[in-house]
């Protein structure tokens, strides 16, 4: 879902992991339990070199990042 969402964004645009969780669950508030899975999926995509994780526009390491993150195509 992360790559699908990014494919609809302009080059350099980012998404929040919650965007992917919301897209998977549809409407409502039942997306929150999927946040750990969304972050794990993002980590796998970082490992394959498909995306990077950012905070305040700067690339960061997901393992040490605290607070809100964004996902961008590498």
Helices and strands as residue ranges (DSSP letters): H 2-7, E 14-15, H 17-25, G 32-34, H 35-47, E 51-55, E 58-60, E 70-73
